[in-house]
Amino acid sequence: MSCANYLPLISRQLDGELTFSERNEIERHLAGCAGCRATQDLWRRQGTVLRGFLGKAALDESFVRKVRLARESATPTAKPSARWMPGSVVRWAQAIAALAIIAFLVAQFFPGAARYSIATVINPGEGLQVRSSGASAWMPTIAGAQLLAGDWIRNPQASAALIQLRDSSQVTLQQGTLAEIQDGPEDSAGQVLLLRGSVVSEAQSEGRNVQVRTAAGRVAGGNARFEVQVRNLSIPRLMLSDDNSEVLTGSIMPLSGVNVEKGVVRVEAAARTRDVTAGAAAFFTPSQLAVLQDYQRDAQSISVTLKSDPAIIRGGGLVSALLATDAGLHVQVRANGVPLRRLLESTTGEIVVGGEGFRVTGSLAYPVYSRQEDVVAAIGTQLGLPISLKQAVNSRTASLPSRVPLVSEAQPSSEFTIRRSAQGLLSFNFRGVSASQVFRNLRSEDVELPQLAIEDEWIPITAEASNLEPRQVLPWLEKELGMVVRDANSSVRVVHVGTPERGTRAQIPFTSTVDAAPIVAEAQIDSAGLPHSASAAGLPADSSRWWTGARSFDPMVSGGMPNLTLSDGILFGRAPGLGAGTASTASASGRLTGAQRGSRSGSRHITWPVLSSAEIAAFTVTNTSPQRIRTLWNGYDNGGRLVVQQEIVVEANTSLNLVSGRDLPQISADGGHWETVSDSPISGTGDVIIDRDLAAAVESESLPPVWEFDSNRLGSDGRLWFVNPSEEMARFVLAVISGDDAMVSQQVFLAPHMGMLWSFESLLAIHPDLGNVIPGSTIVIQAMEGSIAAGLRANAATTPARGKKGEWVH
Amino acid sequence: MGMDPSSDLVRRCADGDPLAFDCLVREYMNTVLGLAYNYVGNFHTAEDLAQETFVQAFQSISSLRDGNRFKVWLLRIARNKCIDYIRRNPRWLSIDQDQDLHKEVALKTKVDPALDRDDRADFSEADLLTALNSLRQDYREIFIMKHVDNLSYREIADLLGMTVSAVGEKLYRVRSMIRERLIETRPGSSAS
């Protein structure tokens, strides 16, 4: 018997379907046949892998809730149907057929008394869906399907769908459209209640035979072609307090627009009626109506008088309003020291990437029908920043249960309030706000949320919660709304705020761009890791130059020779006129340990303290990647104010040495700091040249919660520094630990981007007991909220202390 | 055959205990999801169909006389839901069945699969899904019923209207076809 004869048995063996004798037979064969064992293993793994794949999408308890709600809404009595007896099936079928005939006759002779066909699906596009009145689920539809009064239709796909009304008038549903089919007035062929998206109506008959109703009003036309769009307009008000708390309130207003291509349509809104002719457009809310002859031209009339405001680091806010003017409906926003990101979020409702640190003051006004691209570009032009809308990918998608009731009537204006406490806790109250607006407003409070499924964006949400941490909001939504989140990529729009173009000057202090090339010259850096060797050939003999080098210093350099070979580490250069003495000095500055360098893989965020404005500091950034990296250097004073910003490009496989006062401006305050932001990881080291001691470069993309320092290092001249390199308030506890006992502890708050530099004396000022530091004790800094970068600088030669997570500190 | 623990839940549900049905949903939701996914190819729609399946099951559970057969009965509802869905959404009927049949015939003509085997089990999830998706829908279905729904040959036979021996034969054929496709896609293999 060949192996081929055994394979069917192996298959059945895996399924547990063999008889006893068959099982013995196959086991004997498998024991001696490696080929069949391999096949058995492969077949077994087929099932394992498949189960693993499907297991990723495994349903959980939220599905049980969804089913429960669906069956309750499907059967109000929530009880299974009565048991029927054998033989009754035929009678049921007869009864159903009789009812169908009666329903048909009623519909024919008494149109108002029953649901009857209003429209027919001509082309369902890629996925027009229908939800029958009273049903709980959306079903795909096909060409020829009849749409009854009370049926909901939605088109989540990119291709348009086409339906035809009773009088052959046609309505095209664009992507994202959600509408209810309604009977409409007597003189109409049918009515579409448009809740989301846009429809193009091609009315065939005279009169007002195609009616499109929206939450803001009604549009009717006969023998005309017109497009109706609806969207929600957010009118926010944001109050930021000095203690980092804030209140975001606003109303969501339904906005509709009609653009007439042919014929005349009648618009009823805001208790008025206007006829709109071909070529013109009308925009309306429940309280305002404006007719425009050339709205596309007017859409360009965007007014921006914003300027950046580096003086304001906390507080501020914005107010906005919808104004009806001769030029149409305009949104007006007045900002006072509000973060640029918040302004953009309020204006577009989209996620904003970049733009940290900018605050703006001034006003912005734009027509409601302006394209978002044009609005953000106008803001960017005014501020000297490239701002644009881009596509991004969100890898998680959220969907709401279909049991959320559909609204059969237009939604009135809805309102929301979000409060953020000084401790960062969120309380919110949404009343009838569409799910997409709920997501947008919560995202503006730094709540990370998945992308909402397009078909669920319109669902009205009423929700209230108190004192949630931002990370608790998503689980709260899942629990309270039955929201389901799954891994699925979806395309999202984001507002991208770029860095200023090289050589341009933004409105905040912005110095000229430094080109890396002249500084690094021909330095060769080993990109396999951080450099262990470097050679620099052809360096100019200009003694004012600083260059990268090696820890093990070649004396040849002391003579200012243009050619040198260096090894084992990084050299920070030499000062003019210091000669040979500099060589040994620079060598000493190699207290950067191999462990420190080797343990770091780079960071997109580096914090460098400015321990003394009188010192000349050197900052070394190393790009070990094969691509050039743009870095943005934000200089903050000791109050957390952004005082200078500079872009520096670090070429591929290059180490760049920057010197304060030459390549970077001096920050004229002790306790200030630099924060370097880059798109790709870089590594950094710092040095203070004059004092010949080590300053710090903390790779702050991910900071440890605990920092520890040997108290012996503080001494009388040592300085302890802290920086909060984030946008959130940080709170930490400083404690002196001796043995297992905390001798003293002190809670400290640090505002965003604020730094502190403490000497031994300032510690005493904070708490007298801190003067009783026992030699050999440990200074511990424990972050309680947010994160901080910290370091201890001693003038004496020291070794780095180790953070709890293994990061080296100075 | 012992009593299926579901049968007690079915009885309690028919008696009006709403919590009992929740237990049944928990027990079988991923089974139904797997079956529906095989038909529609995306989890979102599969979940919608699973939900509809359970709602219909709840409404007509009183008609189920033998609680021991709940699983097969439930999957039959799910299968009908999926078939309805596919009929209304022809986009899913794009599988080139002729091509599949051609490959099937080619497979059967191999003299002895054991002679030229490369049965290293080092294939990826993507490899398996690609291979599975290249099969005819009814082949995928029986494979999922076995591996995901963990149905016995008897249960599959009841559900699909086949004989027990035909189920075994078909599963063997599906496994062999998947194996062939996995080998074909390996780097350096000469796909036939």
Interface residues (C-beta under 8 A of the other chain):
Chain A: S2 C3 A4 L7 P8 S11 R12 D15 E17 G35 C36 A38 T39 D41 L42 W43 R44 R45 Q46 G47 V49 L50 R51 G52 F53 L54 G55 A57 A58 L59 E61 F63 V64 K66 V67 R68 A70 R71 A74 T75 A78 K79 P80 S81 A82 R83 W84 E126 G127 S136 A137 W138 M139 P140 T141 I142 S399 S402 A453 V484 R486 A488
Chain B: C13 A14 G16 P18 F21 D22 V25 R26 M29 N30 L33 G34 Y37 F43 H44 E47 D48 A50 Q51 E52 F54 V55 F58 Q59 S60 I61 S62 S63 Y85 R88 N89 P90 R91 D112 P113 A114 R117 D119 R120 A121 F123 S124 E125 L128 L129 L132 F143 I144 K146 H147 V148 S152 Y153 G168 E169 L171 Y172 R175 S176 I178 R179 L182
